Amino acid sequence: MSYVTGGRGQYAQENRISRIPTTLIQDLGYGKESSETILILDVGCNSGDLSVALYRHLQQRAVSENTTQTPHVDLHLIGFDLDEALIIRAQQTNPFPENISFIPLDITEDTPRQTQLQDYLSRHGCSRFHLSLCLAVTMWVHLNHGDSALLHFLSRLASISQHLLLEAQPWKCYRSAARRLRKLGRSDFDHFKTLQIRGDVAEHAKNHLESCCGMEQIQCFGNTTWDRRLLLFRRRGTDLPQ
């Protein structure tokens, strides 16, 4: 089962990307040196379409009224999903194989394959990703693995991220997902009826990231059409851009 069973089509891409500034990397204080390598992680990348669209979006040159182009940013992105068929499709259609990688991975499992992310960071001489993207993924982790798994998932992401862009599905999406499953004649998600984290899931996620993971919210890019907030967090102690 993919982390993302919907919400990454063309309309979904444009809906999210239009809210994210092309200068985000520079706004976070990165890319000031032409030789700087910036690493981005896309969690639950599906078939890679949104990963590629975001890569293109963030690679655009930011030009102000009084300055020339900003230095070239050596941007690298790695996306993962637990659905190997989707990853194969992403790899086959990847237009930037030198800068974008896709791997099959289930981050909710403690397996040796988890070392792939650490190996990727080590190859680029980094201890954490400069920016991690977690867009419309939390609900699937939550429904399939429960409350503790959701919190562990957020903690794991925070531990390998300098900045984290989070889009958590609201509770009404949980109810819709459970309804769709019943219409297909299948039983409820294993944990749906026993979940204690309910209501404003994004607020629960924010509280956990800020109280337990050393992160702090620094920006909200508004709500998508589906009424999901795009929240940007940074690791405490990360210098503010000058």
SVG drawing of the C-alpha trace seen along z (x, -y; Angstrom):
<svg xmlns="http://www.w3.org/2000/svg" viewBox="-20 -48 52 55">
<polyline fill="none" stroke="black" stroke-width="0.4" points="0.0,0.0 1.4,-3.4 1.8,-6.1 -0.3,-8.3 -3.4,-6.8 -4.4,-10.1 -3.8,-13.8 -0.7,-13.9 -2.3,-14.4 -1.7,-17.5 -4.3,-19.6 -3.0,-18.6 0.5,-19.5 -0.5,-23.0 -2.6,-23.5 0.4,-22.9 3.2,-24.3 1.4,-27.7 1.6,-28.2 5.3,-27.5 7.6,-30.4 10.2,-29.6 12.7,-31.3 12.1,-28.9 15.6,-27.4 17.1,-30.9 14.5,-32.1 15.7,-29.3 19.2,-30.7 20.6,-28.1 22.2,-28.5 24.3,-31.6 27.4,-29.8 27.5,-28.6 29.1,-25.3 26.6,-24.5 24.7,-21.3 21.1,-21.2 19.4,-18.0 15.6,-17.5 13.7,-14.4 10.2,-13.7 8.3,-11.2 5.7,-9.0 6.7,-10.2 4.2,-8.0 5.2,-7.9 7.4,-10.9 5.4,-13.5 5.1,-15.9 8.8,-15.4 9.9,-16.4 7.4,-19.4 8.7,-20.7 12.3,-20.2 11.7,-22.3 9.8,-24.9 12.6,-25.3 15.3,-25.3 13.8,-28.5 16.2,-31.4 14.9,-34.1 15.6,-37.6 14.8,-40.8 14.4,-44.2 17.9,-45.4 20.0,-42.2 21.2,-39.7 20.3,-36.0 21.1,-34.3 23.9,-31.7 23.1,-28.4 21.8,-25.9 23.1,-22.4 19.8,-20.8 19.4,-17.1 16.2,-15.3 15.5,-11.8 12.0,-10.4 10.8,-7.2 7.6,-5.2 6.8,-1.7 5.1,-0.7 7.9,0.7 5.8,0.5 5.3,-3.2 9.0,-3.6 9.9,-1.8 7.6,-4.1 9.2,-7.1 12.7,-5.9 11.7,-5.2 10.2,-8.6 12.8,-10.6 13.9,-13.5 16.8,-14.5 18.5,-11.2 21.7,-13.0 19.9,-15.1 16.7,-13.1 16.7,-9.6 13.8,-7.3 14.0,-4.3 11.5,-1.8 11.4,-2.2 8.9,-1.8 10.0,-4.4 7.7,-2.9 9.7,0.3 13.1,0.6 14.9,2.5 18.4,2.4 16.9,0.5 16.6,-2.5 20.3,-3.0 19.7,-4.0 18.8,-7.5 21.8,-7.8 24.0,-6.5 22.6,-9.2 23.3,-11.9 26.8,-10.6 27.6,-10.6 26.8,-14.3 28.6,-15.1 25.5,-16.0 24.0,-14.8 20.5,-15.9 18.3,-16.9 18.1,-20.6 14.3,-20.3 12.0,-17.3 8.6,-17.2 5.8,-15.3 2.7,-16.0 -0.6,-14.1 1.2,-11.1 0.5,-11.3 -3.1,-9.9 -2.0,-6.7 0.7,-6.1 -1.8,-6.8 -4.6,-4.7 -2.4,-1.7 -0.1,-1.7 -1.8,-3.7 -1.1,-6.7 2.4,-5.6 3.6,-4.9 2.4,-8.4 4.4,-10.0 7.4,-7.8 7.2,-8.7 7.2,-12.4 10.1,-12.0 12.1,-10.0 11.5,-12.7 12.5,-15.5 15.7,-13.7 17.0,-13.8 15.6,-17.2 16.8,-20.8 13.5,-22.0 10.2,-20.1 7.3,-21.1 4.2,-19.2 0.7,-18.8 -1.4,-16.7 -4.8,-15.5 -7.6,-16.7 -10.0,-14.3 -12.7,-14.5 -10.2,-12.9 -9.9,-9.9 -13.7,-9.5 -13.8,-9.7 -11.0,-7.1 -12.9,-4.7 -16.1,-5.2 -14.4,-4.5 -13.0,-1.3 -16.4,-0.1 -18.0,-0.8 -15.4,1.5 -16.6,4.2 -13.5,4.2 -13.1,4.0 -12.1,0.8 -8.5,-0.3 -7.1,1.7 -6.6,-1.3 -9.4,-3.7 -11.8,-3.1 -9.1,-3.1 -7.1,-6.2 -6.8,-8.7 -5.3,-11.4 -8.3,-12.9 -9.8,-16.3 -7.1,-18.7 -4.4,-16.3 -2.1,-19.0 -2.2,-20.7 -1.4,-17.4 1.5,-16.9 2.7,-20.5 2.6,-20.0 4.6,-16.8 7.2,-18.3 7.6,-21.3 7.5,-19.6 9.3,-16.4 11.4,-16.8 13.2,-20.1 11.4,-21.7 9.4,-25.0 6.9,-26.3 8.2,-29.3 5.7,-29.6 2.2,-28.6 1.8,-28.8 -2.0,-28.8 -4.5,-26.1 -4.8,-23.9 -8.2,-23.5 -8.7,-20.5 -8.4,-22.7 -5.0,-21.3 -2.4,-23.6 1.1,-23.7 3.2,-24.2 7.0,-24.8 9.1,-23.8 12.8,-24.3 15.1,-22.6 15.7,-24.9 19.2,-26.4 19.1,-26.7 20.3,-30.2 17.8,-32.5 18.8,-33.8 20.4,-37.2"/>
</svg>
